[in-house]
Amino acid sequence: MKTFCWFLFIVLLVPRWGESGELTRIRVGYPSPSASFSPLFVAKEAGLFQKYALTGELLYLQGVQITQVHVAKQVDFTVTGSPLPLQASVEGADLVLAASSIDKFIYKLIVIPSITAPADLKGKSIGITRFGSLPDVAIRLVLNKWGLNPDKDVSLIQVGRMTDMVVALSGKKIDAGVISDPTSFQAEKLGMRRLLDMGDTEFEFANVAVVVSRSYAKTNRDVALRFLKAYVEGTRRFLTDRSLGINALKKYTGIDDPEILGKTYDLFAGKYIKKNPTLSLRAVERALAMIADRNPKARGRRAEEFVDMSLMDELEKGGLLR
């Protein structure tokens, strides 16, 4: 009887892996070693993919490359800024947003010490990662709000990685940079100053989105649901387990400074990352409107065309989002 009870306990505890007993392999792209992607990092580090019978391989893919790779079906999911997949979808790509962890801009505009006000940016150079990237979209919106023309009043410079941005700032190759955390804290430690925390602006924006192709979600719906379950639980674990969150940040950002890691964790857990990564159609509409400013094909399009709400709706009905 004891043997049977122990066997029953093991059966109930172990995830159902299918008839073959093998985990389903998935590949997930992300574009930056930013704390924005902490739920994904924690899902990996906490073994949550395995919990849902998945083996998750995380691939670091910068800029527009992440969408190109996804369209080529070299990854199954991407967790990235929404403008890139939305832009691709406007052009006909088979990609939809399924979830969103952050509905605000989380970048800092870090500047050299001599810049003390927005007007001081006129004639200056501002570093971004890549044209068309989320930092590019964000700074254009902010500059317009400040009455500055991003194509005439400043020079937007493609720098590449966030860590390269700090090097360019400290070497006076650029006058300002659109930088995510925790890299922004490194820049401040080197004497740069924060001109703006974009998270304090009123803009609602689908920032960090989980992206999947319509065809994949249709033919592999169970896998998509299991991935989202792991992602949701990764979000919860990040928000509630400070030690785990900091360790994940340390591994994926490559930063060892305990002060910077602690500040980054507290900022993202307390201010930026939502408990439930459900999509906000209004935030998606904002992202589409920004794309429409530069791409006529996006004008008049509706957010509902570019999302799949059914996956998160199913998780909510199952009680996972309570």
C-alpha positions as CSV (number, residue, x, y, z in Angstrom):
1,M,0.0,0.0,0.0
2,K,2.8,2.4,0.9
3,T,4.5,1.6,-2.5
4,F,1.3,2.3,-4.4
5,C,0.8,5.6,-2.5
6,W,4.3,6.7,-3.3
7,F,3.9,5.8,-6.9
8,L,0.6,7.8,-7.1
9,F,2.3,10.8,-5.5
10,I,5.1,10.7,-8.1
11,V,2.6,10.4,-11.0
12,L,0.6,13.4,-9.8
13,L,3.7,15.5,-9.2
14,V,5.6,14.9,-12.5
15,P,4.4,17.0,-15.5
16,R,2.7,15.1,-18.2
17,W,5.3,14.9,-21.0
18,G,3.2,13.0,-23.6
19,E,3.4,9.4,-24.7
20,S,7.1,9.6,-25.6
21,G,8.0,11.0,-22.2
22,E,10.1,13.7,-23.9
23,L,10.0,17.4,-23.4
24,T,8.9,19.6,-26.2
25,R,11.8,21.8,-27.5
26,I,11.1,25.5,-28.0
27,R,13.3,28.4,-29.0
28,V,12.6,31.8,-27.6
29,G,14.2,35.0,-28.9
30,Y,14.9,38.2,-26.8
31,P,16.6,41.4,-28.0
32,S,18.5,42.8,-25.1
33,P,20.0,41.8,-21.7
34,S,17.6,44.1,-20.1
35,A,15.6,43.7,-16.9
36,S,12.5,44.1,-19.1
37,F,12.8,40.4,-19.9
38,S,13.1,39.2,-16.3
39,P,10.0,37.0,-16.4
40,L,11.6,35.1,-19.3
41,F,14.9,34.8,-17.5
42,V,13.3,33.6,-14.3
43,A,11.1,31.1,-16.1
44,K,14.3,29.6,-17.5
45,E,16.3,29.7,-14.3
46,A,13.5,28.4,-12.0
47,G,12.9,25.4,-14.2
48,L,9.4,26.5,-15.2
49,F,9.7,25.4,-18.8
50,Q,10.5,21.9,-17.6
51,K,7.5,22.1,-15.2
52,Y,5.3,22.4,-18.3
53,A,7.1,19.7,-20.3
54,L,9.2,22.2,-22.4
55,T,12.9,22.7,-22.9
56,G,13.3,26.4,-23.5
57,E,16.4,27.6,-25.4
58,L,16.8,31.4,-25.1
59,L,18.4,33.2,-28.0
60,Y,19.8,36.8,-27.9
61,L,18.8,38.4,-31.2
62,Q,19.4,42.2,-31.6
63,G,17.3,44.7,-33.3
64,V,15.2,43.8,-36.4
65,Q,17.1,40.5,-36.5
66,I,14.7,39.1,-33.9
67,T,11.7,39.6,-36.1
68,Q,13.4,38.3,-39.2
69,V,14.5,35.2,-37.4
70,H,10.9,34.7,-36.1
71,V,9.4,35.2,-39.6
72,A,11.9,32.6,-40.9
73,K,10.5,30.2,-38.3
74,Q,13.9,29.8,-36.6
75,V,12.3,30.6,-33.2
76,D,8.9,29.6,-31.9
77,F,8.3,32.7,-29.6
78,T,9.9,36.1,-29.2
79,V,9.7,38.4,-26.2
80,T,10.5,41.8,-27.5
81,G,9.4,45.4,-27.9
82,S,6.1,45.5,-29.8
83,P,7.0,47.9,-32.7
84,L,9.2,45.4,-34.5
85,P,6.6,42.5,-34.8
86,L,3.8,45.0,-35.4
87,Q,5.8,46.6,-38.2
88,A,6.4,43.2,-39.7
89,S,2.8,42.3,-39.4
90,V,1.7,45.5,-41.1
91,E,3.9,44.4,-44.0
92,G,2.1,41.0,-44.0
93,A,4.1,38.8,-41.6
94,D,2.2,36.1,-39.7
95,L,3.0,37.4,-36.2
96,V,0.6,38.4,-33.4
97,L,1.0,39.7,-29.9
98,A,-0.2,37.2,-27.2
99,A,0.8,39.0,-24.0
100,S,2.5,42.1,-22.6
101,S,4.5,42.5,-19.4
102,I,5.1,46.2,-19.5
103,D,2.7,48.9,-20.8
104,K,5.0,51.9,-20.4
105,F,8.4,53.1,-21.6
106,I,11.1,51.9,-19.3
107,Y,14.1,53.7,-20.8
108,K,16.1,56.4,-19.3
109,L,17.5,59.3,-21.3
110,I,21.1,59.5,-19.9
111,V,23.1,62.6,-20.9
112,I,26.5,64.1,-20.4
113,P,26.7,66.4,-17.3
114,S,26.5,69.6,-19.3
115,I,23.0,68.8,-20.5
116,T,20.5,69.9,-17.9
117,A,17.3,70.6,-19.8
118,P,15.5,69.3,-22.9
119,A,16.4,72.4,-24.8
120,D,20.1,71.6,-24.4
121,L,19.6,68.6,-26.7
122,K,19.3,70.7,-29.8
123,G,22.2,70.1,-32.1
124,K,23.4,67.1,-30.0
125,S,23.8,63.5,-30.8
126,I,21.6,60.8,-29.1
127,G,22.5,57.1,-29.1
128,I,19.9,54.5,-29.9
129,T,20.3,50.7,-30.5
130,R,19.0,50.5,-34.0
131,F,16.6,52.5,-36.3
132,G,13.1,51.2,-35.9
133,S,13.9,49.7,-32.5
134,L,11.9,50.5,-29.4
135,P,14.5,53.1,-28.1
136,D,14.2,54.8,-31.5
137,V,10.4,54.9,-31.3
138,A,10.5,56.1,-27.6
139,I,13.0,59.0,-28.1
140,R,11.1,60.3,-31.2
141,L,7.9,60.5,-29.2
142,V,9.6,62.2,-26.3
143,L,11.4,64.7,-28.6
144,N,8.2,65.6,-30.3
145,K,6.6,66.2,-26.9
146,W,9.4,68.6,-26.1
147,G,9.0,70.4,-29.4
148,L,12.1,69.0,-31.0
149,N,12.2,67.5,-34.4
150,P,14.0,64.1,-34.1
151,D,15.1,64.3,-37.8
152,K,16.3,67.9,-37.8
153,D,17.1,69.2,-34.3
154,V,19.2,66.2,-33.1
155,S,21.3,63.4,-34.6
156,L,20.1,59.9,-33.8
157,I,23.1,57.6,-33.9
158,Q,22.9,53.8,-34.1
159,V,25.2,52.5,-31.3
160,G,24.1,48.8,-30.9
161,R,24.2,47.2,-27.5
162,M,23.2,49.0,-24.3
163,T,26.7,48.4,-22.9
164,D,28.2,50.1,-26.0
165,M,26.0,53.1,-25.3
166,V,27.7,53.6,-21.9
167,V,31.1,53.3,-23.6
168,A,30.1,55.8,-26.3
169,L,28.8,58.3,-23.6
170,S,31.9,58.0,-21.4
171,G,34.1,58.4,-24.5
172,K,32.1,61.5,-25.6
173,K,31.1,59.8,-28.9
174,I,27.5,60.8,-28.2
175,D,25.9,63.4,-26.0
176,A,23.0,61.3,-24.8
177,G,21.7,57.8,-24.9
178,V,18.4,55.9,-24.6
179,I,19.4,53.3,-22.1
180,S,17.5,50.5,-20.2
181,D,18.2,49.3,-16.7
182,P,20.5,48.1,-15.2
183,T,22.9,49.6,-17.8
184,S,21.6,53.1,-17.0
185,F,22.8,52.7,-13.5
186,Q,26.3,51.9,-14.7
187,A,26.3,55.1,-16.8
188,E,25.2,57.2,-13.8
189,K,28.0,55.7,-11.7
190,L,30.4,56.9,-14.3
191,G,29.2,60.5,-13.9
192,M,26.4,60.7,-16.5
193,R,23.1,62.1,-15.4
194,R,19.5,61.1,-15.9
195,L,17.5,63.7,-17.8
196,L,14.3,61.6,-18.0
197,D,12.8,58.4,-16.8
198,M,10.3,57.6,-19.6
199,G,8.3,55.4,-17.2
200,D,7.1,58.6,-15.6
201,T,5.5,59.9,-18.8
202,E,1.8,59.5,-19.5
203,F,2.3,57.3,-22.5
204,E,0.6,53.9,-22.4
205,F,2.5,51.6,-24.8
206,A,2.8,47.9,-25.4
207,N,6.4,47.7,-24.5
208,V,7.5,44.1,-23.8
209,A,5.3,41.7,-25.8
210,V,5.2,38.0,-26.2
211,V,4.9,37.2,-29.9
212,V,3.9,34.1,-31.7
213,S,2.9,33.3,-35.3
214,R,-0.7,32.7,-36.1
215,S,0.1,29.4,-37.7
216,Y,2.2,28.2,-34.8
217,A,-0.5,29.2,-32.3
218,K,-3.0,27.3,-34.3
219,T,-1.1,24.1,-34.9
220,N,0.7,24.0,-31.5
221,R,-1.8,25.6,-29.3
222,D,-1.1,23.4,-26.3
223,V,2.6,24.3,-26.5
224,A,1.8,28.0,-26.7
225,L,-0.4,27.7,-23.7
226,R,2.3,25.8,-21.8
227,F,4.9,28.4,-22.7
228,L,2.6,31.2,-21.5
229,K,1.9,29.3,-18.2
230,A,5.7,29.2,-17.6
231,Y,6.0,32.9,-18.6
232,V,3.1,33.9,-16.2
233,E,4.7,31.9,-13.4
234,G,8.1,33.4,-14.2
235,T,6.5,36.8,-13.8
236,R,5.1,35.9,-10.4
237,R,8.3,34.4,-9.2
238,F,10.3,37.4,-10.3
239,L,7.9,39.7,-8.4
240,T,7.9,37.7,-5.2
241,D,11.4,36.1,-5.0
242,R,13.9,38.9,-4.8
243,S,16.9,36.6,-4.5
244,L,15.9,34.6,-7.6
245,G,15.2,37.7,-9.5
246,I,18.5,39.3,-8.7
247,N,20.4,36.1,-9.6
248,A,18.6,35.9,-12.9
249,L,19.5,39.5,-13.6
250,K,23.1,38.9,-12.7
251,K,23.4,36.0,-15.1
252,Y,21.7,37.5,-18.1
253,T,22.8,41.1,-17.8
254,G,26.4,40.2,-16.9
255,I,26.4,42.8,-14.1
256,D,28.0,41.9,-10.8
257,D,27.5,45.1,-8.8
258,P,25.1,44.2,-5.9
259,E,23.9,47.8,-5.6
260,I,23.0,48.1,-9.3
261,L,21.3,44.7,-9.3
262,G,19.3,45.5,-6.2
263,K,18.1,48.9,-7.5
264,T,17.2,47.3,-10.9
265,Y,15.2,44.5,-9.3
266,D,13.3,46.9,-7.0
267,L,12.5,49.3,-9.9
268,F,11.2,46.6,-12.2
269,A,9.4,44.5,-9.5
270,G,7.8,47.6,-7.9
271,K,7.1,49.9,-10.9
272,Y,7.3,48.3,-14.4
273,I,6.4,44.7,-14.7
274,K,2.7,43.8,-14.4
275,K,1.5,40.9,-12.3
276,N,-0.6,39.6,-15.1
277,P,0.9,40.0,-18.6
278,T,-2.5,40.5,-20.3
279,L,-2.6,42.6,-23.4
280,S,-3.9,46.2,-23.3
281,L,-5.5,47.0,-26.7
282,R,-5.1,50.7,-25.9
283,A,-1.4,50.2,-25.5
284,V,-1.2,48.3,-28.8
285,E,-3.1,51.0,-30.5
286,R,-0.5,53.5,-29.3
287,A,2.3,51.4,-30.8
288,L,0.4,51.2,-34.1
289,A,-0.1,54.9,-34.1
290,M,3.6,55.4,-33.8
291,I,4.3,53.0,-36.7
292,A,1.6,54.8,-38.8
293,D,3.6,58.1,-38.5
294,R,6.3,56.5,-40.7
295,N,4.5,53.8,-42.5
296,P,1.2,54.6,-44.3
297,K,0.3,50.9,-44.4
298,A,-0.4,51.1,-40.6
299,R,-2.9,53.9,-40.9
300,G,-6.4,53.0,-40.1
301,R,-5.4,49.6,-38.8
302,R,-6.9,48.3,-35.6
303,A,-5.2,46.7,-32.6
304,E,-7.5,43.6,-32.8
305,E,-5.9,42.7,-36.2
306,F,-2.5,42.1,-34.6
307,V,-3.3,40.3,-31.3
308,D,-4.4,36.8,-30.2
309,M,-6.3,37.4,-26.9
310,S,-7.6,33.8,-26.8
311,L,-4.5,32.3,-25.3
312,M,-4.4,34.5,-22.2
313,D,-8.2,34.4,-22.0
314,E,-8.0,30.6,-21.7
315,L,-5.4,30.9,-18.9
316,E,-7.6,33.3,-17.1
317,K,-10.6,31.0,-17.4
318,G,-8.4,28.2,-16.0
319,G,-7.6,30.4,-12.9
320,L,-3.9,30.9,-13.6
321,L,-4.2,34.7,-13.6
322,R,-6.0,35.1,-10.2
